[in-house]
Amino acid sequence: MLFVQASASLLAADVLPGPVSIQVDGARVLHKMAGGIGASWHAIEAPIPVVGGRSHGGSGWGGYPPARDDASWRQIDHFADWLGLDFCRVEVEQRIYEPQRHHFTWDSQEMRILYRILDWCQRRQADVFLQQMWANVDWNAFPEFQGDPVKRVHSGPRSMKDFAEGLASLVEHLLKAKHYTCIKWLCINNEPGYDWSWWQRPPNRPMSLRDGLAAVRAALDRRGIHLALSGPDWTGLPALDPARIDFDPFVGAYDLHCYNARFDWMKAPGYPLRDAERRLRAWRRWSEARAKPLFLSELGSMVFGWGGTNAGPSTFPAAMKDAELVLRGLNLGVDGFNRWSFVNRGDLDGQWQMIETWNPKTHGLLKKFAPAPNSYFVYGLLSRFTAKHSRVLKTGVGGGLIEGFPRVFAAALRSPGGNLTVAVLNDAPCSWQASLSGTDLGVSKLFKYQVTSAERDRPELQIRPRETFRTPSENATFELTLPPMSLTVLSSYCLAANAPGVVHD
């Protein structure tokens, strides 16, 4: 058992939090993750219409170098290596592999980008959650949508059979011809079920997801492909409604998207993170009862009301909120997390990217890529020191409240190889002097890594061990400080500043 007893050193005189205790029981396993912690990679480079300032493909396209540009791809691979992405949502549209019915372009420029991404995942043994975002083909769009690039990208399949056969052909090509064993899950459409999304019939009515999943399952089965499907891919972290889940026989996993789950203490409009916890808990009970994983296949944050303003997805507060959601989700039993997104242009619907590849002023690629500092280093501190398929250990937090809201969060994971990582997030404007003691640690040393608000907006930041704690027996006690607005990781992995992150062990 791991125990933290903390007292507050206040930076805001009107804030008077009480002591904090964190208990991590190394002998109690909550669950084993079916996935891990990673980010979205898209292979879509052809422009999707931007009308009235809105990109009708979101930021799910653009920002990558050509597949033939080895030097630029070495830069991308280096950043992915550092992050240790082990659960990667890899995104395509039907146009890049089947632009015409039964005409497959396995050697198109965008398919070569897809192979670049999958090659990295295969080499590093990262699990791939393959995602078809939308079709974007005239040949299978509804007649009312054909010829209109905006309506076409929102169109669901006119022929579900042709849609399913095309997608199954892609999967067969990737698994059998290209031998990508890293692909573990398949999702057939991005965020279906809404009148604004990409699975519609005229004029803009959502289509049945069950029909699509049933058709794809049948097409895969005819090919002897047992790849599991995932759904429903709904966004906004919807409340569980069993009456809407008519597709259950066809999926092997459930996945949801979660954006802007509010901090409780911010008292902002919309549902607070506390409600997000209730929703996740309900979905987890549902998935666990059916022995199926639950993924947050897209997550991201903007912080509304921060200092009287809105803090966008590239800011330090938003990065902290992403990390908080991951820690809470781990303790609730979520099996995998995918941040939106590893690469995008950053000028389409916000700066969601984790690395900078695109110059929005010149509308071209940068020659030298760099970290997008806050999302890269904060979220990266979690992905870098965690292995896929880790076991999440029982963790409890007592105290740490300000105005009745929790401000300190913790989660602990033991890797398949026996390494231990404990992450502690303090999102309060005060520091905590913490005494950490534990039993059942199972490791001889823990190394401390940390990112604080004082280090925000620094693309040159170096993450290296700041302190070493020795555990000569199963019982050990440490002293450490949790600075204001900080993420602290204690891990048995000792990684130099430029060493690759952990994917598996």
C-alpha positions in Angstrom: 0.0 0.0 0.0 1.2 3.5 -0.9 0.3 6.4 1.4 0.7 10.1 1.0 0.0 12.5 3.9 0.2 16.1 2.9 -0.2 19.6 4.4 -0.9 22.8 2.4 1.5 25.7 1.8 -0.9 28.3 0.4 -0.3 30.6 -2.4 -3.8 32.1 -2.2 -4.5 33.5 1.2 -8.3 32.9 0.9 -7.9 29.2 0.1 -7.6 27.0 3.1 -7.5 23.3 2.1 -7.1 20.5 4.6 -4.5 17.7 4.5 -4.4 15.1 1.7 -3.9 11.4 1.9 -3.3 9.2 -1.1 -3.5 5.4 -0.7 -2.3 3.1 -3.4 -2.7 -0.6 -2.6 -0.1 -2.5 -4.6 -1.8 -5.8 -3.8 -5.2 -4.8 -5.1 -5.8 -4.7 -8.9 -8.8 -2.8 -10.2 -8.5 -4.0 -13.7 -6.1 -4.8 -16.5 -6.2 -2.3 -19.4 -7.1 -3.7 -22.8 -5.4 -0.7 -24.4 -3.2 2.1 -23.1 -2.5 5.8 -23.4 -1.9 7.3 -26.9 -3.1 9.8 -29.4 -4.8 10.1 -32.8 -2.9 9.9 -36.1 -4.7 10.6 -39.3 -3.7 9.7 -42.8 -6.0 12.2 -44.6 -4.1 15.0 -46.5 -6.5 16.1 -49.3 -8.3 19.3 -48.1 -11.8 18.9 -46.7 -13.9 22.0 -47.3 -13.7 24.9 -44.8 -16.9 27.0 -45.1 -17.7 30.0 -43.0 -14.6 29.3 -40.8 -15.7 25.7 -40.1 -13.8 22.8 -41.4 -16.2 20.0 -42.3 -13.6 17.4 -41.4 -12.6 19.2 -38.2 -8.9 19.1 -37.7 -8.7 15.5 -38.8 -6.7 16.2 -42.0 -3.5 17.9 -43.1 -0.2 18.7 -41.4 1.8 15.7 -42.4 4.8 15.6 -44.8 4.7 13.5 -48.0 5.4 9.9 -47.4 8.6 10.1 -49.4 10.1 12.8 -47.1 12.2 10.5 -45.0 13.9 13.3 -43.0 10.6 14.8 -41.9 9.2 11.4 -41.0 12.2 10.7 -38.9 11.3 13.8 -36.9 7.7 12.6 -36.4 8.9 9.1 -35.4 11.3 10.7 -32.9 8.5 12.6 -31.1 6.2 9.5 -31.1 9.1 7.5 -29.7 9.6 10.0 -26.9 5.9 10.1 -26.0 5.7 6.3 -25.8 2.3 6.2 -27.5 1.0 2.7 -27.0 -2.7 3.0 -28.0 -3.0 4.8 -31.3 -6.2 5.8 -33.0 -5.3 5.7 -36.7 -7.8 7.5 -39.0 -8.6 7.1 -42.7 -11.5 8.0 -45.0 -12.8 5.7 -47.8 -11.7 8.0 -50.5 -8.0 7.3 -49.9 -8.3 3.6 -50.6 -11.5 3.2 -52.7 -12.2 6.5 -54.6 -14.4 4.6 -57.0 -16.5 1.5 -56.4 -14.3 -1.6 -56.4 -11.3 0.4 -57.5 -8.7 0.3 -54.7 -5.7 2.5 -54.6 -3.3 0.7 -52.3 -0.4 2.8 -53.4 -2.0 6.3 -53.2 0.0 9.1 -51.5 -2.3 9.0 -48.4 -2.1 5.2 -48.2 1.7 5.6 -48.1 1.2 8.0 -45.2 -1.0 5.3 -43.5 1.7 2.8 -44.0 4.3 5.2 -42.4 2.0 5.5 -39.3 1.3 1.7 -39.1 5.0 1.0 -39.6 5.9 3.0 -36.5 3.1 1.2 -34.5 4.2 -2.2 -35.7 7.9 -1.5 -35.0 7.1 -0.1 -31.5 4.4 -2.7 -30.8 1.7 -0.1 -30.2 -1.9 -1.2 -30.4 -3.9 0.4 -33.2 -7.5 1.4 -33.0 -8.3 1.7 -36.7 -10.9 4.4 -37.4 -12.8 5.2 -40.6 -13.8 8.8 -40.0 -16.2 9.2 -43.0 -16.4 8.0 -46.6 -16.2 11.2 -48.7 -16.9 9.4 -52.0 -19.5 10.4 -54.5 -20.0 6.9 -55.7 -21.6 5.8 -52.4 -23.1 9.1 -51.3 -26.9 9.7 -51.5 -27.8 11.4 -54.7 -28.8 14.6 -52.9 -25.2 14.9 -51.6 -23.3 14.0 -54.7 -21.2 16.7 -56.3 -21.3 18.8 -53.2 -17.9 18.4 -51.3 -19.5 19.6 -48.0 -22.6 17.4 -48.1 -20.6 14.4 -49.5 -18.3 14.3 -46.5 -21.3 14.1 -44.2 -23.1 11.5 -46.2 -23.6 8.0 -44.9 -23.4 5.0 -47.3 -26.2 4.8 -49.9 -25.3 1.1 -50.2 -24.4 -0.4 -46.9 -23.2 -3.6 -48.6 -20.7 -1.7 -50.8 -19.6 0.3 -47.8 -18.9 -2.8 -45.7 -17.2 -4.7 -48.6 -14.9 -1.7 -49.2 -13.9 -1.3 -45.5 -13.5 -5.1 -45.1 -11.2 -5.1 -48.2 -9.0 -2.4 -46.6 -8.8 -4.4 -43.4 -7.9 -7.6 -45.4 -5.2 -5.7 -47.2 -3.7 -4.3 -44.1 -3.8 -7.6 -42.1 -3.1 -10.2 -44.8 -1.2 -8.4 -47.5 0.7 -5.9 -45.4 0.9 -8.1 -42.2 0.1 -5.4 -39.7 -0.5 -7.4 -36.5 -0.6 -4.1 -34.5 -4.3 -3.5 -35.6 -6.5 -4.6 -32.7 -9.8 -2.7 -33.1 -11.9 -1.2 -35.9 -14.4 1.6 -35.6 -16.5 2.2 -38.8 -17.5 5.9 -38.4 -16.6 9.0 -36.4 -19.3 10.4 -34.1 -22.4 9.0 -35.8 -25.9 9.7 -34.5 -26.1 13.5 -34.9 -27.6 15.8 -37.4 -24.3 17.6 -37.9 -22.0 14.5 -38.1 -20.8 12.1 -40.8 -23.3 9.3 -41.0 -26.4 11.0 -42.4 -29.2 10.4 -44.9 -31.0 13.4 -46.6 -31.7 16.0 -45.6 -29.4 15.6 -42.5 -30.9 12.7 -40.5 -28.7 10.3 -38.5 -28.6 6.8 -39.9 -28.7 3.5 -38.1 -25.3 2.5 -36.7 -26.5 -1.0 -36.1 -27.0 -1.6 -39.8 -23.4 -0.4 -40.6 -21.9 -2.5 -37.8 -23.9 -5.6 -38.8 -22.8 -5.2 -42.4 -19.1 -4.8 -41.6 -19.1 -7.7 -39.2 -20.6 -9.9 -41.8 -18.1 -8.8 -44.5 -15.2 -9.4 -42.1 -16.5 -12.8 -41.1 -16.8 -13.9 -44.8 -13.1 -13.2 -45.1 -12.3 -15.1 -41.9 -11.2 -11.9 -40.2 -11.9 -11.8 -36.4 -10.9 -8.2 -35.8 -13.2 -6.7 -33.1 -15.4 -3.8 -33.9 -15.9 -0.9 -31.5 -18.8 1.6 -31.1 -20.7 3.8 -30.8 -18.0 6.5 -31.0 -20.5 9.0 -29.7 -19.2 12.4 -28.4 -20.0 14.6 -25.5 -19.6 11.7 -23.1 -23.4 10.9 -23.3 -25.2 9.3 -20.4 -25.7 5.6 -20.8 -29.1 4.8 -22.4 -29.5 1.1 -22.9 -32.4 1.6 -25.3 -30.0 3.2 -27.8 -27.6 0.3 -27.7 -29.2 -1.9 -30.3 -25.8 -2.8 -31.9 -24.3 -4.7 -29.0 -24.1 -8.2 -30.7 -21.7 -6.7 -33.3 -19.1 -4.9 -31.2 -16.3 -6.3 -29.0 -15.7 -2.9 -27.3 -17.4 0.4 -26.5 -15.8 3.7 -27.2 -16.8 7.3 -26.5 -15.4 10.8 -27.0 -15.0 13.3 -24.1 -14.3 17.0 -24.6 -14.5 19.8 -22.2 -15.5 17.8 -19.1 -15.6 20.7 -16.6 -13.5 21.0 -13.5 -15.9 20.8 -10.6 -14.5 23.8 -8.8 -14.8 26.1 -11.9 -18.6 26.1 -11.7 -18.7 26.6 -15.5 -21.7 26.0 -17.7 -22.3 22.5 -18.9 -21.8 19.2 -17.0 -19.0 19.2 -14.5 -16.3 16.5 -14.4 -18.1 15.0 -11.4 -21.0 14.2 -13.8 -18.5 12.9 -16.3 -17.4 10.5 -13.6 -20.9 9.3 -13.0 -21.4 8.7 -16.8 -18.1 6.9 -17.1 -19.0 4.7 -14.1 -22.3 3.8 -15.7 -20.7 2.9 -19.0 -18.0 0.9 -17.3 -20.6 -1.1 -15.3 -22.3 -1.8 -18.6 -19.1 -2.8 -20.5 -17.8 -4.9 -17.6 -21.0 -6.9 -17.4 -20.6 -7.8 -21.0 -16.8 -8.5 -20.7 -16.0 -5.7 -23.2 -13.4 -2.9 -22.9 -14.4 0.7 -22.6 -12.2 3.3 -24.4 -12.1 7.1 -24.5 -11.1 7.1 -28.1 -11.0 10.9 -28.3 -10.4 13.3 -25.5 -9.4 16.9 -25.3 -10.0 20.1 -23.4 -10.6 23.7 -23.5 -10.9 25.5 -20.1 -13.8 27.9 -19.9 -13.7 30.7 -17.4 -10.0 30.3 -16.6 -9.0 33.7 -15.1 -12.1 35.2 -16.7 -11.1 34.0 -20.2 -11.2 30.9 -22.3 -8.0 28.8 -22.4 -7.7 26.9 -25.7 -6.5 23.3 -26.1 -2.9 24.3 -26.5 -2.7 25.9 -23.1 -1.3 24.5 -19.8 -4.7 24.5 -18.0 -6.2 22.5 -20.8 -3.3 20.0 -20.7 -3.8 19.7 -16.9 -7.5 19.0 -17.4 -6.7 16.2 -20.0 -4.4 14.6 -17.4 -7.0 14.8 -14.7 -9.5 13.1 -16.9 -7.1 10.3 -17.6 -6.3 9.8 -13.9 -10.0 9.7 -13.0 -10.8 7.4 -15.9 -8.1 5.0 -15.0 -9.6 4.6 -11.5 -13.0 4.2 -13.0 -11.9 1.3 -15.2 -11.4 2.9 -18.6 -9.2 0.7 -20.8 -7.6 3.2 -23.2 -7.2 6.9 -23.8 -6.6 8.7 -27.1 -5.8 12.4 -27.1 -6.9 14.4 -30.1 -4.4 14.7 -31.7 -0.8 13.9 -32.4 -0.5 15.9 -35.6 -2.8 18.4 -37.2 -2.5 21.8 -38.8 -3.7 23.8 -35.8 -5.5 26.4 -37.9 -8.8 24.5 -38.6 -10.7 24.2 -35.3 -8.2 25.0 -32.6 -4.6 24.1 -31.8 -5.1 20.5 -30.7 -1.8 19.2 -32.0 0.9 17.7 -29.8 3.7 18.5 -32.2 4.1 21.6 -34.4 4.5 20.6 -38.1 2.5 23.4 -39.9 3.0 27.1 -40.4 -0.5 28.7 -40.5 0.9 32.0 -41.8 2.6 30.5 -44.9 0.2 27.5 -45.1 3.0 25.1 -45.4 5.0 22.5 -43.5 7.7 23.7 -41.1 11.3 22.5 -41.9 12.0 21.7 -38.3 9.2 20.2 -36.2 8.9 20.9 -32.4 6.8 19.9 -29.4 3.6 21.8 -28.8 4.8 22.3 -25.2 1.9 21.9 -22.9 0.0 19.0 -24.4 3.3 17.3 -25.4 4.9 17.4 -21.9 1.9 17.1 -19.6 0.0 14.4 -21.5 3.3 12.9 -22.5 4.3 12.5 -18.9 1.5 10.0 -18.6 2.0 8.2 -21.9 5.8 8.1 -21.5 5.9 6.2 -18.3 3.0 3.8 -18.8 3.0 0.5 -20.7 0.0 -0.9 -22.7 -2.1 -3.6 -20.9 -1.0 -2.4 -17.5 -2.9 -3.2 -14.3 -4.5 -0.3 -12.5 -4.0 -0.5 -8.8 -6.5 0.5 -6.1 -6.0 4.2 -5.3 -7.9 6.4 -2.9 -7.6 10.1 -2.2 -8.7 11.7 1.1 -9.0 15.4 1.6 -7.5 17.7 -1.0 -10.7 19.7 -1.2 -11.1 23.4 -1.9 -14.6 24.8 -1.4 -15.8 21.2 -1.4 -14.2 20.2 -4.7 -11.3 17.7 -5.1 -8.0 19.3 -6.4 -5.6 16.4 -6.0 -5.9 13.2 -8.1 -3.8 10.1 -8.3 -3.6 6.8 -10.2 -1.1 3.9 -10.1 -0.3 1.3 -12.7 1.8 -1.8 -12.7 3.1 -2.8 -16.1 3.1 -6.4 -17.4 6.8 -6.5 -16.6 6.3 -5.4 -13.0 7.3 -1.8 -13.3 5.3 0.7 -11.1 4.2 4.2 -12.1 2.2 6.5 -9.8 0.9 9.8 -11.1 -0.3 12.6 -8.9 -1.9 15.7 -10.2 -2.4 18.9 -8.2 -4.5 21.4 -10.0 -4.8 23.8 -7.0 -3.1 27.2 -6.7 -1.1 25.9 -3.6 1.7 23.5 -3.0 1.6 20.4 -0.8 4.5 19.0 1.2 3.8 15.3 1.0 5.0 12.3 3.0 4.8 9.2 0.9 5.0 5.8 2.4 4.0 2.4 1.0 4.0 -1.4 1.1 3.7 -3.9 -1.7 5.6 -1.7 -4.0 7.4 -4.5 -5.8 10.2 -2.3 -7.0 13.6 -1.2 -5.5 13.6 2.4 -6.7 11.2 5.1 -7.8 12.4 8.1 -9.9 10.5 11.4 -9.8 9.5 13.3 -12.9 7.5 16.5 -12.9 6.0 19.3 -15.0 4.7 22.4 -13.3 2.9 25.6 -14.4 6.2 27.4 -14.0 7.4 25.4 -17.0 4.5 26.0 -19.3 4.9 27.1 -22.9 8.5 25.8 -23.1 9.1 23.6 -26.2 12.7 23.2 -25.1 11.7 21.6 -21.7 13.8 18.5 -20.7 12.1 15.8 -18.6 14.6 13.9 -16.6 14.6 12.3 -13.1 14.6 15.0 -10.5 15.0 12.7 -7.5 15.5 9.0 -6.7 13.6 7.2 -3.9 15.1 3.9 -2.8 12.8 1.1 -1.4 15.1 -1.3 0.4 12.1 -3.3 1.6 8.4 -3.5 1.0 8.0 -0.6 3.4 9.4 2.8 2.5 8.7 6.5 3.3 9.5 9.6 1.1 9.2 13.3 1.3 8.2 15.3 -1.8 6.5 18.5 -2.9 3.5 18.8 -5.2 3.9 22.3 -6.6 0.8 24.4 -7.6 -0.7 23.2 -10.9 1.6 20.3 -11.4 1.8 16.7 -12.5 4.2 14.5 -10.6 5.1 11.0 -11.7 7.0 8.5 -9.6 8.1 5.5 -11.7 10.5 2.6 -11.5 11.4 3.4 -15.2 14.6 5.5 -15.3 14.4 7.4 -18.6 17.0 10.0 -19.7 15.6 13.2 -21.2 15.9 12.0 -24.8 15.2 8.3 -24.2 12.1 6.7 -25.9 9.0 6.4 -23.8 7.6 3.1 -22.6 5.2 1.3 -24.9 5.4 -2.3 -23.6 7.6 -4.4 -21.3 
